[in-house]
Amino acid sequence: MLSDDGKAVIDERIVKYRGKVKDMLAIDVVGYADNVGADDFNQKLSVERAQSVADYIDVQTDIPHDKIEVRGKGASESEGETTEDRAMDRRVIINVTGTLVE
């Protein structure tokens, strides 16, 4: 499910922050969906979207698997009225909790 463009963005962040985060407490991977379709379908889709990103991070890094939390928000924060807006609603946000060092 993860596109080559998506992988490239994640790879870029991995390279940028590799070795610069200490005392990592958690990585929170949150998936979202657009407002088209049933709520239960969008919830499942958002979790699957986040899981794809988490799996990729897990394979590409040495971050312990138990530090990666996956959540789906469905279309709860969708504001899409146009095709472009809905495309922006289909996203994953990654939050890293830790200390950034130079």
N, C-alpha and C positions, 0 to 999 in steps of 0.2 A: 504494500500500500504506500510505502514511502517513496516519493519521487526522487529522481537523480538530483534535481534542484534542492530538494529538502535535505538530502544526504550531504550535498555540498555546503549548505549553510551550517549544518551540525559539525561537519569536519572542520570548517573554518573556525568555529567557536572552540572546538577541542584543541586545535593547534594554538589558538590565541591564549587559552587559559591553562594549558597543560603545565603542571608544576607551579602554578601561581595561586592555587587555592589550598589552604591548609585548614585543618580542623573542620573538614567537610562534615556537616551534620546530615544533610539530605539534599536530594534532587527531587523536585516536585514537577512531574510532567502532566500537564493538564490539556486535555483535548476538548475541542468545541465543534459544533455543527451549525449549519445554517437552519433557517426556520421552515424549510420545505420538508414535508413528511410528518409522520406521527412522532409524538414525543418519545415513546419507547424505542423506536428505530433510531432517532437522533441521539439518544443517550448511549445506546449500544455502539453506534458509529463513532461517537466522540471518545469512548473508552478504547475502541480498536485503534483509532488514530493515535491516541497517546501511547498505547502499548507498542505500536510500530516504532515510534521514536525512542521509547525506553529500551526496546530490544536492540535497536541500532547503537544507542549509547553504550549499552552493556557489552556489546561485541567489540566496539571500537576503543574502549577505555579499560582501565584497571579499577574503575570505581566499583566497590562492592555492590552486588545485586540488591542487597537488603537496604541500601541507601537510596534506591530509586523507587519513588512512590508514583503510581499511575492513578489518575482520576479523570473522569469525564463529566463535563458540564452540560452536555447535550446542546440544545438551542437556547438555553436559559439567558444567554447574553447576546443573542442574535438581534441585529438591528437591520438586517438586509432587506431592502426594498427593491434593489436593482440586482442584476446579474453580478455586477462588480462588487456590490456590498456583500452579497451572499458568498462570493468567493473569499472575501476577507474574513467572513465568519467561520469558514472551514480552516481552522488553524490549531496549532499546538504551541503552548507557552511553556518554557522550561525555566524554573526558578531554582537557583542553587543557593543553599544556605551554608556559609562557611566564611573564612577569613581570606581576603585577597591580599597576596604579598607581591611585591615587585621583584 
